[in-house]
Amino acid sequence: WRKVCAGEGEILVIDGEAGLGKSRLLREIRKITRDRRAKSFFFQCSVDGAHSTLHPLMQGLPGQSRGASMRLTTSAVLSQFVRNGIDDTEAVEVFAHMLGADGEHGALSGLHPGAIQEKAHKAVFRALQVMCRKGPIVLAVEDIHWIDPTSRDLLAAAMGAVPRLPVLLVITSRPGADLAWLATQETTRLSLLPLKGEETRQAIEGMWPRHRTAMLAEFLDVAEHISGGVPLFI
């Protein structure tokens, strides 16, 4: 984060099984960066959106995360972008087109998909530049083992831009996911493991009610075995 504040972007990849603390660690990162960052952006991938174009972005648009039946409009996309300081007309048009928003996208309708992809990559870079105008930002994308192909392509483009901008990009994933595409960029990898036996005992003792200490000894062995050292289960 100190390097990011000095203008050098960083990419942090946190991986670990469910319940080991990826989301909690991400919350701590957002907390300790709060005083110096200009903005924080959070995108959540989900199993239901793995085949839905730009699902993490769509969930951040008004009404979409609640499963609203109303159609997404270009004006709604524009409103959300402007709200975050992005007044780049072409970038809005590209994203509105890719999201399938209702409205005029005449300049893009006849283009080859490869040309649209190239425009989208440039739009990602310009959007990041704009978001960093007032200072360093934190950009978090959670559970990328469920990321849809289009979002993955744009995230890869963002990763290529990060080193040149004051951006801390934090990505979380479960082990075993195909993350070979991340290898194209320099990243810091943090792999979370289950707590060891003594650590598990310390965690249990730290949460145990003081007025029930008589039961603690007989519970420790059972809890350690059942939880497998996973903090959520502990």
C-alpha positions as a LaTeX table, in Angstrom:
\begin{tabular}{lrrr}
\hline
Residue & $x$ (\AA) & $y$ (\AA) & $z$ (\AA) \\
\hline
Trp1 & 0.00 & 0.00 & 0.00 \\
Arg2 & 2.91 & 2.36 & 0.68 \\
Lys3 & 4.18 & 1.66 & $-2.85$ \\
Val4 & 0.73 & 2.36 & $-4.26$ \\
Cys5 & 0.56 & 5.67 & $-2.39$ \\
Ala6 & 3.91 & 6.52 & $-4.02$ \\
Gly7 & 2.36 & 5.93 & $-7.45$ \\
Glu8 & 3.34 & 2.33 & $-8.17$ \\
Gly9 & 0.41 & $-0.06$ & $-8.62$ \\
Glu10 & 0.31 & $-3.46$ & $-6.93$ \\
Ile11 & $-1.68$ & $-6.67$ & $-7.46$ \\
Leu12 & $-2.41$ & $-8.93$ & $-4.50$ \\
Val13 & $-3.92$ & $-12.38$ & $-5.03$ \\
Ile14 & $-5.37$ & $-14.05$ & $-1.92$ \\
Asp15 & $-6.34$ & $-17.70$ & $-2.27$ \\
Gly16 & $-7.73$ & $-20.19$ & 0.20 \\
Glu17 & $-10.61$ & $-22.55$ & 0.83 \\
Ala18 & $-13.99$ & $-21.24$ & 1.93 \\
Gly19 & $-14.03$ & $-20.04$ & 5.52 \\
Leu20 & $-10.29$ & $-19.38$ & 5.90 \\
Gly21 & $-10.67$ & $-15.59$ & 6.03 \\
Lys22 & $-10.24$ & $-14.19$ & 2.50 \\
Ser23 & $-13.20$ & $-11.82$ & 2.85 \\
Arg24 & $-12.20$ & $-10.84$ & 6.37 \\
Leu25 & $-8.66$ & $-10.04$ & 5.21 \\
Leu26 & $-10.09$ & $-8.00$ & 2.36 \\
Arg27 & $-12.20$ & $-6.01$ & 4.84 \\
Glu28 & $-9.06$ & $-5.33$ & 6.90 \\
Ile29 & $-7.21$ & $-4.14$ & 3.79 \\
Arg30 & $-10.03$ & $-1.74$ & 2.96 \\
Lys31 & $-10.03$ & $-0.52$ & 6.56 \\
Ile32 & $-6.29$ & 0.20 & 6.82 \\
Thr33 & $-6.25$ & 2.00 & 3.46 \\
Arg34 & $-9.27$ & 4.19 & 4.26 \\
Asp35 & $-7.32$ & 7.26 & 5.42 \\
Arg36 & $-5.22$ & 7.64 & 2.28 \\
Arg37 & $-7.29$ & 6.25 & $-0.57$ \\
Ala38 & $-9.47$ & 8.40 & $-2.78$ \\
Lys39 & $-11.97$ & 5.62 & $-3.50$ \\
Ser40 & $-12.64$ & 1.93 & $-3.03$ \\
Phe41 & $-14.38$ & $-0.26$ & $-5.60$ \\
Phe42 & $-15.70$ & $-3.75$ & $-4.87$ \\
Phe43 & $-16.86$ & $-6.36$ & $-7.39$ \\
Gln44 & $-18.31$ & $-9.72$ & $-6.37$ \\
Cys45 & $-18.29$ & $-12.75$ & $-8.66$ \\
Ser46 & $-20.84$ & $-15.47$ & $-7.98$ \\
Val47 & $-21.61$ & $-18.99$ & $-9.11$ \\
Asp48 & $-24.90$ & $-17.77$ & $-10.65$ \\
Gly49 & $-23.05$ & $-15.21$ & $-12.74$ \\
Ala50 & $-20.27$ & $-17.40$ & $-14.12$ \\
His51 & $-21.86$ & $-17.37$ & $-17.58$ \\
Ser52 & $-23.46$ & $-13.92$ & $-17.42$ \\
Thr53 & $-21.59$ & $-11.17$ & $-19.29$ \\
Leu54 & $-19.97$ & $-8.64$ & $-16.94$ \\
His55 & $-21.95$ & $-10.01$ & $-13.99$ \\
Pro56 & $-19.79$ & $-8.32$ & $-11.27$ \\
Leu57 & $-20.22$ & $-4.93$ & $-12.97$ \\
Met58 & $-23.92$ & $-5.47$ & $-13.57$ \\
Gln59 & $-24.49$ & $-6.08$ & $-9.85$ \\
Gly60 & $-23.20$ & $-2.60$ & $-9.09$ \\
Leu61 & $-25.77$ & $-0.88$ & $-11.30$ \\
Pro62 & $-28.97$ & 0.51 & $-9.74$ \\
Gly63 & $-31.70$ & $-2.11$ & $-9.40$ \\
Gln64 & $-29.73$ & $-4.91$ & $-11.05$ \\
Ser65 & $-28.49$ & $-6.59$ & $-7.85$ \\
Arg66 & $-32.09$ & $-6.93$ & $-6.68$ \\
Gly67 & $-33.05$ & $-8.82$ & $-9.80$ \\
Ala68 & $-35.19$ & $-5.96$ & $-11.08$ \\
Ser69 & $-37.30$ & $-6.84$ & $-14.09$ \\
Met70 & $-36.76$ & $-3.42$ & $-15.72$ \\
Arg71 & $-34.35$ & $-3.30$ & $-18.65$ \\
Leu72 & $-30.93$ & $-1.75$ & $-18.14$ \\
Thr73 & $-30.57$ & 1.53 & $-20.03$ \\
Thr74 & $-27.57$ & 3.40 & $-21.36$ \\
Ser75 & $-28.59$ & 6.39 & $-19.21$ \\
Ala76 & $-28.38$ & 4.19 & $-16.09$ \\
Val77 & $-24.87$ & 3.09 & $-17.06$ \\
Leu78 & $-23.92$ & 6.72 & $-17.76$ \\
Ser79 & $-25.31$ & 7.82 & $-14.39$ \\
Gln80 & $-23.26$ & 5.21 & $-12.53$ \\
Phe81 & $-20.06$ & 6.09 & $-14.38$ \\
Val82 & $-20.51$ & 9.84 & $-13.85$ \\
Arg83 & $-21.20$ & 9.19 & $-10.18$ \\
Asn84 & $-17.68$ & 7.75 & $-9.98$ \\
Gly85 & $-16.17$ & 10.66 & $-11.89$ \\
Ile86 & $-15.95$ & 8.89 & $-15.27$ \\
Asp87 & $-17.34$ & 11.22 & $-17.93$ \\
Asp88 & $-15.72$ & 9.45 & $-20.88$ \\
Thr89 & $-18.52$ & 9.16 & $-23.46$ \\
Glu90 & $-16.83$ & 6.44 & $-25.51$ \\
Ala91 & $-16.07$ & 4.33 & $-22.44$ \\
Val92 & $-19.70$ & 4.56 & $-21.33$ \\
Glu93 & $-20.89$ & 3.60 & $-24.80$ \\
Val94 & $-18.58$ & 0.57 & $-24.93$ \\
Phe95 & $-19.66$ & $-0.73$ & $-21.53$ \\
Ala96 & $-23.34$ & $-0.02$ & $-22.21$ \\
His97 & $-23.05$ & $-2.00$ & $-25.45$ \\
Met98 & $-21.31$ & $-4.93$ & $-23.75$ \\
Leu99 & $-23.90$ & $-4.94$ & $-20.95$ \\
Gly100 & $-26.70$ & $-5.08$ & $-23.51$ \\
Ala101 & $-28.21$ & $-1.81$ & $-22.27$ \\
Asp102 & $-31.09$ & $-0.26$ & $-24.19$ \\
Gly103 & $-30.09$ & 2.86 & $-26.15$ \\
Glu104 & $-28.16$ & 4.03 & $-29.17$ \\
His105 & $-24.87$ & 2.19 & $-29.85$ \\
Gly106 & $-24.74$ & 2.87 & $-33.57$ \\
Ala107 & $-20.99$ & 3.31 & $-33.74$ \\
Leu108 & $-20.45$ & $-0.16$ & $-32.27$ \\
Ser109 & $-23.26$ & $-2.24$ & $-33.72$ \\
Gly110 & $-21.42$ & $-3.11$ & $-36.94$ \\
Leu111 & $-17.97$ & $-3.63$ & $-35.48$ \\
His112 & $-16.15$ & $-6.96$ & $-35.32$ \\
Pro113 & $-16.03$ & $-8.41$ & $-31.75$ \\
Gly114 & $-12.24$ & $-8.06$ & $-31.77$ \\
Ala115 & $-12.53$ & $-4.34$ & $-32.44$ \\
Ile116 & $-15.03$ & $-3.93$ & $-29.61$ \\
Gln117 & $-12.71$ & $-5.86$ & $-27.31$ \\
Glu118 & $-9.84$ & $-3.51$ & $-28.21$ \\
Lys119 & $-12.03$ & $-0.49$ & $-27.48$ \\
Ala120 & $-13.08$ & $-2.07$ & $-24.16$ \\
His121 & $-9.44$ & $-2.57$ & $-23.12$ \\
Lys122 & $-8.69$ & 1.09 & $-23.84$ \\
Ala123 & $-11.84$ & 2.11 & $-21.97$ \\
Val124 & $-10.70$ & 0.16 & $-18.91$ \\
Phe125 & $-7.37$ & 2.00 & $-18.87$ \\
Arg126 & $-9.00$ & 5.42 & $-19.30$ \\
Ala127 & $-11.54$ & 4.64 & $-16.58$ \\
Leu128 & $-8.78$ & 3.65 & $-14.15$ \\
Gln129 & $-6.86$ & 6.82 & $-14.97$ \\
Val130 & $-9.90$ & 8.94 & $-14.18$ \\
Met131 & $-10.64$ & 7.10 & $-10.93$ \\
Cys132 & $-7.08$ & 7.78 & $-9.75$ \\
Arg133 & $-7.14$ & 11.52 & $-10.40$ \\
Lys134 & $-7.83$ & 12.38 & $-6.77$ \\
Gly135 & $-5.46$ & 9.83 & $-5.26$ \\
Pro136 & $-4.75$ & 6.10 & $-4.88$ \\
Ile137 & $-7.64$ & 3.64 & $-5.08$ \\
Val138 & $-8.37$ & 0.11 & $-3.91$ \\
Leu139 & $-10.00$ & $-2.17$ & $-6.46$ \\
Ala140 & $-11.23$ & $-5.52$ & $-5.11$ \\
Val141 & $-12.59$ & $-8.45$ & $-7.12$ \\
Glu142 & $-13.77$ & $-11.33$ & $-4.97$ \\
Asp143 & $-14.18$ & $-15.03$ & $-5.86$ \\
Ile144 & $-12.70$ & $-14.93$ & $-9.37$ \\
His145 & $-13.02$ & $-18.73$ & $-9.59$ \\
Trp146 & $-16.60$ & $-17.78$ & $-10.66$ \\
Ile147 & $-15.70$ & $-14.89$ & $-12.97$ \\
Asp148 & $-17.41$ & $-14.77$ & $-16.36$ \\
Pro149 & $-15.20$ & $-14.80$ & $-19.50$ \\
Thr150 & $-15.82$ & $-11.16$ & $-20.48$ \\
Ser151 & $-15.08$ & $-9.88$ & $-16.97$ \\
Arg152 & $-11.95$ & $-12.01$ & $-16.88$ \\
Asp153 & $-10.76$ & $-10.47$ & $-20.14$ \\
Leu154 & $-11.33$ & $-6.93$ & $-18.84$ \\
Leu155 & $-9.74$ & $-7.75$ & $-15.47$ \\
Ala156 & $-6.66$ & $-8.99$ & $-17.33$ \\
Ala157 & $-6.60$ & $-5.67$ & $-19.20$ \\
Ala158 & $-6.88$ & $-3.80$ & $-15.90$ \\
Met159 & $-4.00$ & $-5.82$ & $-14.49$ \\
Gly160 & $-1.85$ & $-4.69$ & $-17.39$ \\
Ala161 & $-2.62$ & $-1.06$ & $-16.53$ \\
Val162 & $-2.22$ & $-1.29$ & $-12.75$ \\
Pro163 & 1.61 & $-1.01$ & $-12.57$ \\
Arg164 & 1.40 & 2.44 & $-14.18$ \\
Leu165 & $-1.27$ & 3.78 & $-11.81$ \\
Pro166 & $-1.73$ & 4.23 & $-8.03$ \\
Val167 & $-4.02$ & 1.20 & $-7.75$ \\
Leu168 & $-4.06$ & $-1.63$ & $-5.22$ \\
Leu169 & $-5.87$ & $-4.45$ & $-7.00$ \\
Val170 & $-6.90$ & $-7.25$ & $-4.62$ \\
Ile171 & $-8.21$ & $-10.52$ & $-6.06$ \\
Thr172 & $-9.54$ & $-13.47$ & $-4.05$ \\
Ser173 & $-9.97$ & $-17.04$ & $-5.23$ \\
Arg174 & $-10.30$ & $-20.60$ & $-4.04$ \\
Pro175 & $-7.44$ & $-23.03$ & $-4.71$ \\
Gly176 & $-7.63$ & $-25.20$ & $-7.79$ \\
Ala177 & $-9.13$ & $-22.50$ & $-10.00$ \\
Asp178 & $-7.52$ & $-21.99$ & $-13.40$ \\
Leu179 & $-5.51$ & $-18.83$ & $-12.72$ \\
Ala180 & $-2.89$ & $-19.31$ & $-15.43$ \\
Trp181 & $-4.07$ & $-16.07$ & $-17.05$ \\
Leu182 & $-2.88$ & $-14.19$ & $-13.94$ \\
Ala183 & 0.70 & $-15.25$ & $-14.66$ \\
Thr184 & 1.04 & $-12.62$ & $-17.37$ \\
Gln185 & 1.42 & $-9.95$ & $-14.67$ \\
Glu186 & 3.61 & $-9.63$ & $-11.60$ \\
Thr187 & 1.54 & $-10.37$ & $-8.52$ \\
Thr188 & 2.00 & $-10.94$ & $-4.82$ \\
Arg189 & 0.41 & $-14.25$ & $-3.84$ \\
Leu190 & $-0.92$ & $-14.89$ & $-0.34$ \\
Ser191 & $-2.18$ & $-18.43$ & 0.27 \\
Leu192 & $-4.26$ & $-18.92$ & 3.41 \\
Leu193 & $-4.00$ & $-22.25$ & 5.22 \\
Pro194 & $-6.07$ & $-23.79$ & 8.05 \\
Leu195 & $-4.93$ & $-22.94$ & 11.57 \\
Lys196 & $-2.60$ & $-25.42$ & 13.24 \\
Gly197 & $-3.59$ & $-27.29$ & 16.37 \\
Glu198 & $-2.23$ & $-24.78$ & 18.88 \\
Glu199 & $-3.60$ & $-21.86$ & 16.86 \\
Thr200 & $-7.01$ & $-23.52$ & 16.79 \\
Arg201 & $-6.93$ & $-23.90$ & 20.57 \\
Gln202 & $-5.95$ & $-20.26$ & 21.01 \\
Ala203 & $-8.84$ & $-19.19$ & 18.79 \\
Ile204 & $-11.34$ & $-21.31$ & 20.75 \\
Glu205 & $-10.03$ & $-20.11$ & 24.10 \\
Gly206 & $-10.21$ & $-16.50$ & 22.92 \\
Met207 & $-13.92$ & $-16.82$ & 22.09 \\
Trp208 & $-14.93$ & $-19.08$ & 24.98 \\
Pro209 & $-17.35$ & $-17.59$ & 27.59 \\
Arg210 & $-15.47$ & $-16.98$ & 30.85 \\
His211 & $-18.30$ & $-18.39$ & 32.99 \\
Arg212 & $-18.15$ & $-21.77$ & 31.18 \\
Thr213 & $-14.44$ & $-22.56$ & 31.61 \\
Ala214 & $-15.19$ & $-25.89$ & 33.27 \\
Met215 & $-16.43$ & $-27.26$ & 29.94 \\
Leu216 & $-13.54$ & $-25.93$ & 27.85 \\
Ala217 & $-11.07$ & $-28.79$ & 28.30 \\
Glu218 & $-13.44$ & $-31.52$ & 27.12 \\
Phe219 & $-14.62$ & $-29.38$ & 24.20 \\
Leu220 & $-11.19$ & $-28.43$ & 22.80 \\
Asp221 & $-10.26$ & $-31.79$ & 21.27 \\
Val222 & $-13.69$ & $-32.25$ & 19.69 \\
Ala223 & $-13.81$ & $-28.73$ & 18.26 \\
Glu224 & $-10.29$ & $-28.97$ & 16.89 \\
His225 & $-11.14$ & $-32.22$ & 15.11 \\
Ile226 & $-14.49$ & $-31.06$ & 13.70 \\
Ser227 & $-13.37$ & $-27.59$ & 12.57 \\
Gly228 & $-10.24$ & $-28.79$ & 10.74 \\
Gly229 & $-8.60$ & $-25.49$ & 11.63 \\
Val230 & $-11.00$ & $-23.45$ & 9.45 \\
Pro231 & $-11.73$ & $-20.16$ & 11.28 \\
Leu232 & $-15.36$ & $-20.01$ & 10.08 \\
Phe233 & $-16.04$ & $-23.51$ & 11.46 \\
Ile234 & $-14.17$ & $-22.72$ & 14.68 \\
\hline
\end{tabular}
